[in-house]
Amino acid sequence: MRKILLIIALFALVAFTACGGGNNDGIPNLPNLPTGSASGPTEPLNATVKGKIAFEGTPPAPSKKTVSDPGCMTTGVPNEEIVVSDGGLENVILFVSSGHEGKKFAEPSTTLTLDQMGCQYKPHALSIQVGQELKISNSDSTAHNIHAWTEVNPSFNEPQAHKGDVSTKKFPKEEMHFPIRCDVHNWMNAFVGVFAHPLHTVSKAGGAFEIKLPAGTYEITAVHEKLGTQKQMVTVAADGSSDLNFSFKG
Ligand SMILES: [Cu+2]
């Protein structure tokens, strides 16, 4: 009897460990939506939703992490958790979270890049389509490793020991969101969202963003790695443009 209880306890422990309980910042993963199931022609992305992610409050003073590795070619890297420029919040991932169901979209045809340069990931935040190529490279004269802390997609953890090392990855499932980290330099991380459609982007300088999409009414979700998630509805006509603004409190 004692042996059986021990086995049950072990199974429970394994199940608990395997579940994980979502991302460590409390943002749940998206459900795994089927991809490529819609039939007919692909949707023209002939409408635009654009706007600004405002940052409310006092932006944090830019802090720098002291770097001792000479291969980083820098003595300090900026903290990228909250990046504010011109009153706008950068590195917010924006995506269509409803309204796109049943629409068929073109397969991704471009390759995105994630470079390790100056012992930082560039870009810090990126959004990518399921099946789209991501070229991850090392531009530094030091050893990095690329460690994807996925929960839905297959994880990977590979050394990139030399300048010029390149690895190309694809993500088979939607996942919002996961970090890619370098275990050698513990401040290095990138923040990645994978979507089954091309209706997503990342806010840039000044918090500006633009998403190309088909005409329709959509729920747009905006996610920041530290400041949480917001959702808003927007309607846009074919060949038209609609403004949409968010505001995150620091
Ligand atoms: Cu590194």
py3Dmol code that shows the C-alpha trace and the ligand (Angstrom):
import py3Dmol

protein = """\
ATOM      1  CA  MET A   1       0.000   0.000   0.000  1.00  0.00           C
ATOM      2  CA  ARG A   2       2.788   2.376   0.928  1.00  0.00           C
ATOM      3  CA  LYS A   3       4.469   1.640  -2.408  1.00  0.00           C
ATOM      4  CA  ILE A   4       1.270   2.469  -4.325  1.00  0.00           C
ATOM      5  CA  LEU A   5       0.910   5.766  -2.453  1.00  0.00           C
ATOM      6  CA  LEU A   6       4.502   6.610  -3.319  1.00  0.00           C
ATOM      7  CA  ILE A   7       3.869   5.926  -7.025  1.00  0.00           C
ATOM      8  CA  ILE A   8       0.709   8.085  -6.963  1.00  0.00           C
ATOM      9  CA  ALA A   9       2.648  10.890  -5.281  1.00  0.00           C
ATOM     10  CA  LEU A  10       5.369  10.677  -7.920  1.00  0.00           C
ATOM     11  CA  PHE A  11       2.816  10.834 -10.742  1.00  0.00           C
ATOM     12  CA  ALA A  12       1.196  13.883  -9.153  1.00  0.00           C
ATOM     13  CA  LEU A  13       4.576  15.598  -8.897  1.00  0.00           C
ATOM     14  CA  VAL A  14       5.407  14.893 -12.536  1.00  0.00           C
ATOM     15  CA  ALA A  15       1.978  16.132 -13.695  1.00  0.00           C
ATOM     16  CA  PHE A  16       2.299  19.300 -11.599  1.00  0.00           C
ATOM     17  CA  THR A  17       5.778  20.018 -12.957  1.00  0.00           C
ATOM     18  CA  ALA A  18       4.707  19.389 -16.552  1.00  0.00           C
ATOM     19  CA  CYS A  19       1.742  21.759 -16.354  1.00  0.00           C
ATOM     20  CA  GLY A  20       3.846  24.786 -15.622  1.00  0.00           C
ATOM     21  CA  GLY A  21       0.799  26.963 -14.973  1.00  0.00           C
ATOM     22  CA  GLY A  22       1.257  29.500 -17.764  1.00  0.00           C
ATOM     23  CA  ASN A  23       3.959  32.078 -18.187  1.00  0.00           C
ATOM     24  CA  ASN A  24       5.771  33.237 -15.111  1.00  0.00           C
ATOM     25  CA  ASP A  25       4.406  36.757 -15.502  1.00  0.00           C
ATOM     26  CA  GLY A  26       0.799  35.606 -15.343  1.00  0.00           C
ATOM     27  CA  ILE A  27      -0.067  36.229 -18.997  1.00  0.00           C
ATOM     28  CA  PRO A  28      -1.814  33.113 -20.260  1.00  0.00           C
ATOM     29  CA  ASN A  29      -0.865  31.493 -23.513  1.00  0.00           C
ATOM     30  CA  LEU A  30      -3.255  31.782 -26.402  1.00  0.00           C
ATOM     31  CA  PRO A  31      -5.186  28.676 -27.343  1.00  0.00           C
ATOM     32  CA  ASN A  32      -3.664  26.721 -30.193  1.00  0.00           C
ATOM     33  CA  LEU A  33      -5.827  27.799 -33.067  1.00  0.00           C
ATOM     34  CA  PRO A  34      -5.875  25.627 -36.160  1.00  0.00           C
ATOM     35  CA  THR A  35      -3.915  27.141 -38.999  1.00  0.00           C
ATOM     36  CA  GLY A  36      -4.533  26.873 -42.719  1.00  0.00           C
ATOM     37  CA  SER A  37      -8.053  25.541 -42.206  1.00  0.00           C
ATOM     38  CA  ALA A  38      -9.852  28.367 -44.031  1.00  0.00           C
ATOM     39  CA  SER A  39     -10.475  27.869 -47.722  1.00  0.00           C
ATOM     40  CA  GLY A  40     -10.713  30.272 -50.636  1.00  0.00           C
ATOM     41  CA  PRO A  41      -8.493  33.197 -51.599  1.00  0.00           C
ATOM     42  CA  THR A  42      -6.242  34.886 -49.072  1.00  0.00           C
ATOM     43  CA  GLU A  43      -7.382  38.163 -47.563  1.00  0.00           C
ATOM     44  CA  PRO A  44      -5.907  41.418 -48.926  1.00  0.00           C
ATOM     45  CA  LEU A  45      -4.237  43.423 -46.149  1.00  0.00           C
ATOM     46  CA  ASN A  46      -5.590  46.686 -47.572  1.00  0.00           C
ATOM     47  CA  ALA A  47      -6.648  48.456 -44.372  1.00  0.00           C
ATOM     48  CA  THR A  48      -4.526  50.027 -41.652  1.00  0.00           C
ATOM     49  CA  VAL A  49      -4.860  50.346 -37.889  1.00  0.00           C
ATOM     50  CA  LYS A  50      -2.289  52.686 -36.431  1.00  0.00           C
ATOM     51  CA  GLY A  51      -1.651  54.677 -33.311  1.00  0.00           C
ATOM     52  CA  LYS A  52       0.528  55.209 -30.301  1.00  0.00           C
ATOM     53  CA  ILE A  53       1.151  53.412 -27.028  1.00  0.00           C
ATOM     54  CA  ALA A  54       1.353  56.254 -24.513  1.00  0.00           C
ATOM     55  CA  PHE A  55       3.287  55.818 -21.292  1.00  0.00           C
ATOM     56  CA  GLU A  56       1.568  57.358 -18.244  1.00  0.00           C
ATOM     57  CA  GLY A  57       3.733  58.431 -15.380  1.00  0.00           C
ATOM     58  CA  THR A  58       7.397  59.165 -14.967  1.00  0.00           C
ATOM     59  CA  PRO A  59       9.565  57.019 -17.207  1.00  0.00           C
ATOM     60  CA  PRO A  60      12.157  55.089 -15.230  1.00  0.00           C
ATOM     61  CA  ALA A  61      15.600  56.640 -15.319  1.00  0.00           C
ATOM     62  CA  PRO A  62      17.655  54.771 -17.893  1.00  0.00           C
ATOM     63  CA  SER A  63      19.724  52.292 -15.921  1.00  0.00           C
ATOM     64  CA  LYS A  64      22.700  50.381 -17.226  1.00  0.00           C
ATOM     65  CA  LYS A  65      23.999  46.969 -16.388  1.00  0.00           C
ATOM     66  CA  THR A  66      27.773  46.942 -16.031  1.00  0.00           C
ATOM     67  CA  VAL A  67      29.366  44.546 -18.473  1.00  0.00           C
ATOM     68  CA  SER A  68      32.739  42.961 -17.750  1.00  0.00           C
ATOM     69  CA  ASP A  69      32.980  40.706 -20.830  1.00  0.00           C
ATOM     70  CA  PRO A  70      35.333  42.499 -23.279  1.00  0.00           C
ATOM     71  CA  GLY A  71      33.744  40.575 -26.179  1.00  0.00           C
ATOM     72  CA  CYS A  72      30.576  42.591 -25.631  1.00  0.00           C
ATOM     73  CA  MET A  73      32.465  45.673 -26.907  1.00  0.00           C
ATOM     74  CA  THR A  74      30.670  47.823 -24.349  1.00  0.00           C
ATOM     75  CA  THR A  75      30.969  48.585 -20.651  1.00  0.00           C
ATOM     76  CA  GLY A  76      27.246  48.784 -20.043  1.00  0.00           C
ATOM     77  CA  VAL A  77      23.928  47.777 -21.579  1.00  0.00           C
ATOM     78  CA  PRO A  78      20.643  49.604 -20.983  1.00  0.00           C
ATOM     79  CA  ASN A  79      17.830  48.007 -19.025  1.00  0.00           C
ATOM     80  CA  GLU A  80      15.196  47.236 -21.675  1.00  0.00           C
ATOM     81  CA  GLU A  81      12.305  46.260 -19.409  1.00  0.00           C
ATOM     82  CA  ILE A  82      10.598  49.621 -19.927  1.00  0.00           C
ATOM     83  CA  VAL A  83      11.723  51.710 -22.892  1.00  0.00           C
ATOM     84  CA  VAL A  84       9.993  55.080 -23.306  1.00  0.00           C
ATOM     85  CA  SER A  85      10.735  57.550 -26.073  1.00  0.00           C
ATOM     86  CA  ASP A  86       8.831  60.730 -26.874  1.00  0.00           C
ATOM     87  CA  GLY A  87       6.204  59.767 -24.268  1.00  0.00           C
ATOM     88  CA  GLY A  88       5.537  56.432 -25.976  1.00  0.00           C
ATOM     89  CA  LEU A  89       6.176  52.864 -24.847  1.00  0.00           C
ATOM     90  CA  GLU A  90       8.310  50.711 -27.117  1.00  0.00           C
ATOM     91  CA  ASN A  91       8.404  46.906 -27.329  1.00  0.00           C
ATOM     92  CA  VAL A  92       4.639  46.384 -26.954  1.00  0.00           C
ATOM     93  CA  ILE A  93       3.427  43.431 -29.029  1.00  0.00           C
ATOM     94  CA  LEU A  94       0.069  44.189 -30.693  1.00  0.00           C
ATOM     95  CA  PHE A  95      -2.024  41.553 -32.419  1.00  0.00           C
ATOM     96  CA  VAL A  96      -5.525  40.793 -33.654  1.00  0.00           C
ATOM     97  CA  SER A  97      -7.076  38.525 -31.017  1.00  0.00           C
ATOM     98  CA  SER A  98     -10.557  38.189 -32.528  1.00  0.00           C
ATOM     99  CA  GLY A  99     -12.457  39.134 -35.676  1.00  0.00           C
ATOM    100  CA  HIS A 100     -10.059  37.319 -37.995  1.00  0.00           C
ATOM    101  CA  GLU A 101     -11.614  33.881 -37.566  1.00  0.00           C
ATOM    102  CA  GLY A 102     -12.468  32.101 -40.835  1.00  0.00           C
ATOM    103  CA  LYS A 103     -10.248  34.395 -42.889  1.00  0.00           C
ATOM    104  CA  LYS A 104      -7.406  32.884 -44.865  1.00  0.00           C
ATOM    105  CA  PHE A 105      -4.053  34.619 -44.824  1.00  0.00           C
ATOM    106  CA  ALA A 106      -0.971  34.326 -47.002  1.00  0.00           C
ATOM    107  CA  GLU A 107       1.844  32.133 -45.750  1.00  0.00           C
ATOM    108  CA  PRO A 108       4.820  34.097 -44.426  1.00  0.00           C
ATOM    109  CA  SER A 109       7.392  34.841 -47.119  1.00  0.00           C
ATOM    110  CA  THR A 110       9.973  36.968 -45.317  1.00  0.00           C
ATOM    111  CA  THR A 111      12.659  36.008 -42.815  1.00  0.00           C
ATOM    112  CA  LEU A 112      12.911  37.910 -39.536  1.00  0.00           C
ATOM    113  CA  THR A 113      16.171  38.418 -37.686  1.00  0.00           C
ATOM    114  CA  LEU A 114      17.177  38.323 -34.045  1.00  0.00           C
ATOM    115  CA  ASP A 115      20.774  39.380 -33.586  1.00  0.00           C
ATOM    116  CA  GLN A 116      23.023  39.284 -30.553  1.00  0.00           C
ATOM    117  CA  MET A 117      25.024  42.502 -30.719  1.00  0.00           C
ATOM    118  CA  GLY A 118      26.785  44.322 -27.899  1.00  0.00           C
ATOM    119  CA  CYS A 119      25.454  41.574 -25.636  1.00  0.00           C
ATOM    120  CA  GLN A 120      21.859  42.592 -26.290  1.00  0.00           C
ATOM    121  CA  TYR A 121      19.172  40.968 -28.402  1.00  0.00           C
ATOM    122  CA  LYS A 122      18.099  43.168 -31.294  1.00  0.00           C
ATOM    123  CA  PRO A 123      15.205  43.648 -31.498  1.00  0.00           C
ATOM    124  CA  HIS A 124      14.211  43.263 -27.852  1.00  0.00           C
ATOM    125  CA  ALA A 125      10.606  42.360 -28.766  1.00  0.00           C
ATOM    126  CA  LEU A 126       9.400  40.682 -31.924  1.00  0.00           C
ATOM    127  CA  SER A 127       6.236  39.197 -33.355  1.00  0.00           C
ATOM    128  CA  ILE A 128       6.336  36.403 -35.900  1.00  0.00           C
ATOM    129  CA  GLN A 129       3.910  34.220 -37.843  1.00  0.00           C
ATOM    130  CA  VAL A 130       3.613  30.472 -37.380  1.00  0.00           C
ATOM    131  CA  GLY A 131       6.016  28.839 -39.851  1.00  0.00           C
ATOM    132  CA  GLN A 132       7.946  32.050 -40.524  1.00  0.00           C
ATOM    133  CA  GLU A 133      11.737  31.864 -40.513  1.00  0.00           C
ATOM    134  CA  LEU A 134      13.655  33.541 -37.707  1.00  0.00           C
ATOM    135  CA  LYS A 135      17.371  33.916 -38.308  1.00  0.00           C
ATOM    136  CA  ILE A 136      19.171  34.142 -34.961  1.00  0.00           C
ATOM    137  CA  SER A 137      22.774  35.313 -35.160  1.00  0.00           C
ATOM    138  CA  ASN A 138      25.807  36.240 -33.095  1.00  0.00           C
ATOM    139  CA  SER A 139      27.534  39.495 -34.108  1.00  0.00           C
ATOM    140  CA  ASP A 140      29.753  39.583 -31.016  1.00  0.00           C
ATOM    141  CA  SER A 141      33.286  38.313 -30.459  1.00  0.00           C
ATOM    142  CA  THR A 142      32.086  36.341 -27.488  1.00  0.00           C
ATOM    143  CA  ALA A 143      30.109  33.197 -26.800  1.00  0.00           C
ATOM    144  CA  HIS A 144      26.338  33.409 -26.398  1.00  0.00           C
ATOM    145  CA  ASN A 145      23.652  30.793 -26.254  1.00  0.00           C
ATOM    146  CA  ILE A 146      20.074  31.044 -27.451  1.00  0.00           C
ATOM    147  CA  HIS A 147      17.661  29.514 -24.979  1.00  0.00           C
ATOM    148  CA  ALA A 148      13.960  29.669 -25.894  1.00  0.00           C
ATOM    149  CA  TRP A 149      11.786  29.335 -22.793  1.00  0.00           C
ATOM    150  CA  THR A 150       8.723  28.142 -24.694  1.00  0.00           C
ATOM    151  CA  GLU A 151       5.758  26.352 -23.175  1.00  0.00           C
ATOM    152  CA  VAL A 152       3.727  25.589 -26.318  1.00  0.00           C
ATOM    153  CA  ASN A 153       6.389  25.419 -29.024  1.00  0.00           C
ATOM    154  CA  PRO A 154       9.395  23.109 -28.926  1.00  0.00           C
ATOM    155  CA  SER A 155      12.105  24.628 -26.777  1.00  0.00           C
ATOM    156  CA  PHE A 156      15.711  24.991 -27.891  1.00  0.00           C
ATOM    157  CA  ASN A 157      18.950  25.808 -26.153  1.00  0.00           C
ATOM    158  CA  GLU A 158      21.971  26.089 -28.434  1.00  0.00           C
ATOM    159  CA  PRO A 159      25.424  27.600 -28.086  1.00  0.00           C
ATOM    160  CA  GLN A 160      26.452  30.355 -30.483  1.00  0.00           C
ATOM    161  CA  ALA A 161      30.092  30.386 -29.480  1.00  0.00           C
ATOM    162  CA  HIS A 162      31.524  32.372 -32.380  1.00  0.00           C
ATOM    163  CA  LYS A 163      30.915  35.609 -34.199  1.00  0.00           C
ATOM    164  CA  GLY A 164      28.948  34.849 -37.351  1.00  0.00           C
ATOM    165  CA  ASP A 165      27.137  31.825 -35.938  1.00  0.00           C
ATOM    166  CA  VAL A 166      23.611  31.604 -37.333  1.00  0.00           C
ATOM    167  CA  SER A 167      20.667  29.386 -36.519  1.00  0.00           C
ATOM    168  CA  THR A 168      17.321  29.509 -38.311  1.00  0.00           C
ATOM    169  CA  LYS A 169      14.160  28.597 -36.405  1.00  0.00           C
ATOM    170  CA  LYS A 170      10.450  28.257 -37.123  1.00  0.00           C
ATOM    171  CA  PHE A 171       7.656  28.073 -34.570  1.00  0.00           C
ATOM    172  CA  PRO A 172       4.809  25.656 -35.375  1.00  0.00           C
ATOM    173  CA  LYS A 173       2.202  26.970 -32.902  1.00  0.00           C
ATOM    174  CA  GLU A 174       0.738  30.206 -31.598  1.00  0.00           C
ATOM    175  CA  GLU A 175       2.299  31.272 -28.337  1.00  0.00           C
ATOM    176  CA  MET A 176       2.026  34.580 -26.544  1.00  0.00           C
ATOM    177  CA  HIS A 177       4.591  35.062 -25.233  1.00  0.00           C
ATOM    178  CA  PHE A 178       7.966  33.573 -24.303  1.00  0.00           C
ATOM    179  CA  PRO A 179      11.511  34.826 -23.730  1.00  0.00           C
ATOM    180  CA  ILE A 180      14.686  33.882 -25.534  1.00  0.00           C
ATOM    181  CA  ARG A 181      17.572  34.260 -23.118  1.00  0.00           C
ATOM    182  CA  CYS A 182      21.326  33.942 -23.118  1.00  0.00           C
ATOM    183  CA  ASP A 183      22.477  31.942 -20.129  1.00  0.00           C
ATOM    184  CA  VAL A 184      26.012  33.359 -20.358  1.00  0.00           C
ATOM    185  CA  HIS A 185      24.903  36.989 -19.964  1.00  0.00           C
ATOM    186  CA  ASN A 186      21.964  36.888 -17.599  1.00  0.00           C
ATOM    187  CA  TRP A 187      20.544  40.291 -18.613  1.00  0.00           C
ATOM    188  CA  MET A 188      20.128  39.274 -22.263  1.00  0.00           C
ATOM    189  CA  ASN A 189      16.551  38.503 -23.206  1.00  0.00           C
ATOM    190  CA  ALA A 190      14.159  38.932 -26.091  1.00  0.00           C
ATOM    191  CA  PHE A 191      10.363  38.778 -25.901  1.00  0.00           C
ATOM    192  CA  VAL A 192       8.595  36.822 -28.665  1.00  0.00           C
ATOM    193  CA  GLY A 193       4.967  36.402 -29.763  1.00  0.00           C
ATOM    194  CA  VAL A 194       3.987  33.778 -32.369  1.00  0.00           C
ATOM    195  CA  PHE A 195       0.685  34.146 -34.245  1.00  0.00           C
ATOM    196  CA  ALA A 196      -1.243  31.995 -36.717  1.00  0.00           C
ATOM    197  CA  HIS A 197      -1.894  35.087 -38.865  1.00  0.00           C
ATOM    198  CA  PRO A 198       0.111  38.110 -40.073  1.00  0.00           C
ATOM    199  CA  LEU A 199      -1.968  40.699 -38.154  1.00  0.00           C
ATOM    200  CA  HIS A 200       0.586  41.707 -35.542  1.00  0.00           C
ATOM    201  CA  THR A 201       3.389  44.162 -34.894  1.00  0.00           C
ATOM    202  CA  VAL A 202       5.610  45.703 -32.194  1.00  0.00           C
ATOM    203  CA  SER A 203       5.543  49.352 -31.063  1.00  0.00           C
ATOM    204  CA  LYS A 204       8.625  51.266 -32.111  1.00  0.00           C
ATOM    205  CA  ALA A 205      10.147  54.681 -31.303  1.00  0.00           C
ATOM    206  CA  GLY A 206       7.602  56.989 -29.694  1.00  0.00           C
ATOM    207  CA  GLY A 207       5.298  54.012 -29.058  1.00  0.00           C
ATOM    208  CA  ALA A 208       4.122  54.138 -32.684  1.00  0.00           C
ATOM    209  CA  PHE A 209       2.605  51.083 -34.326  1.00  0.00           C
ATOM    210  CA  GLU A 210       0.807  50.108 -37.521  1.00  0.00           C
ATOM    211  CA  ILE A 211      -0.973  46.868 -38.446  1.00  0.00           C
ATOM    212  CA  LYS A 212      -2.033  46.046 -42.002  1.00  0.00           C
ATOM    213  CA  LEU A 213      -5.213  43.939 -42.129  1.00  0.00           C
ATOM    214  CA  PRO A 214      -8.367  43.201 -44.123  1.00  0.00           C
ATOM    215  CA  ALA A 215     -11.429  45.427 -43.616  1.00  0.00           C
ATOM    216  CA  GLY A 216     -13.423  44.388 -40.576  1.00  0.00           C
ATOM    217  CA  THR A 217     -14.049  44.752 -36.857  1.00  0.00           C
ATOM    218  CA  TYR A 218     -11.352  43.377 -34.627  1.00  0.00           C
ATOM    219  CA  GLU A 219     -10.243  43.031 -31.052  1.00  0.00           C
ATOM    220  CA  ILE A 220      -6.647  44.234 -30.766  1.00  0.00           C
ATOM    221  CA  THR A 221      -4.585  43.043 -27.821  1.00  0.00           C
ATOM    222  CA  ALA A 222      -1.503  44.927 -26.657  1.00  0.00           C
ATOM    223  CA  VAL A 223       0.971  43.129 -24.383  1.00  0.00           C
ATOM    224  CA  HIS A 224       3.965  44.565 -22.585  1.00  0.00           C
ATOM    225  CA  GLU A 225       6.349  42.228 -20.796  1.00  0.00           C
ATOM    226  CA  LYS A 226       6.119  44.139 -17.498  1.00  0.00           C
ATOM    227  CA  LEU A 227       3.060  46.382 -17.743  1.00  0.00           C
ATOM    228  CA  GLY A 228       0.481  43.774 -18.710  1.00  0.00           C
ATOM    229  CA  THR A 229      -2.256  43.338 -21.305  1.00  0.00           C
ATOM    230  CA  GLN A 230      -4.927  45.636 -22.741  1.00  0.00           C
ATOM    231  CA  LYS A 231      -7.622  45.016 -25.351  1.00  0.00           C
ATOM    232  CA  GLN A 232      -9.653  47.356 -27.557  1.00  0.00           C
ATOM    233  CA  MET A 233     -12.095  46.985 -30.438  1.00  0.00           C
ATOM    234  CA  VAL A 234     -11.542  48.740 -33.758  1.00  0.00           C
ATOM    235  CA  THR A 235     -13.369  48.854 -37.090  1.00  0.00           C
ATOM    236  CA  VAL A 236     -11.617  49.633 -40.332  1.00  0.00           C
ATOM    237  CA  ALA A 237     -12.867  49.896 -43.926  1.00  0.00           C
ATOM    238  CA  ALA A 238     -11.147  48.553 -47.044  1.00  0.00           C
ATOM    239  CA  ASP A 239      -8.419  50.956 -48.166  1.00  0.00           C
ATOM    240  CA  GLY A 240      -9.135  52.893 -44.985  1.00  0.00           C
ATOM    241  CA  SER A 241      -7.198  53.723 -41.872  1.00  0.00           C
ATOM    242  CA  SER A 242      -8.378  53.794 -38.242  1.00  0.00           C
ATOM    243  CA  ASP A 243      -6.593  55.309 -35.279  1.00  0.00           C
ATOM    244  CA  LEU A 244      -6.189  53.277 -32.105  1.00  0.00           C
ATOM    245  CA  ASN A 245      -4.299  54.441 -29.033  1.00  0.00           C
ATOM    246  CA  PHE A 246      -3.358  52.654 -25.826  1.00  0.00           C
ATOM    247  CA  SER A 247      -1.998  53.974 -22.557  1.00  0.00           C
ATOM    248  CA  PHE A 248       0.101  51.933 -20.124  1.00  0.00           C
ATOM    249  CA  LYS A 249       0.784  53.085 -16.563  1.00  0.00           C
ATOM    250  CA  GLY A 250       4.318  52.802 -15.302  1.00  0.00           C
TER     251      GLY A 250
END
"""
ligand_1 = """\
1
CU
Cu 25.275 36.157 -24.234
"""
view = py3Dmol.view(width=600, height=400)
view.addModel(protein, "pdb")
view.setStyle({"model": 0}, {"cartoon": {"style": "trace"}})
view.addModel(ligand_1, "xyz")
view.setStyle({"model": 1}, {"stick": {}})
view.zoomTo()
view.show()
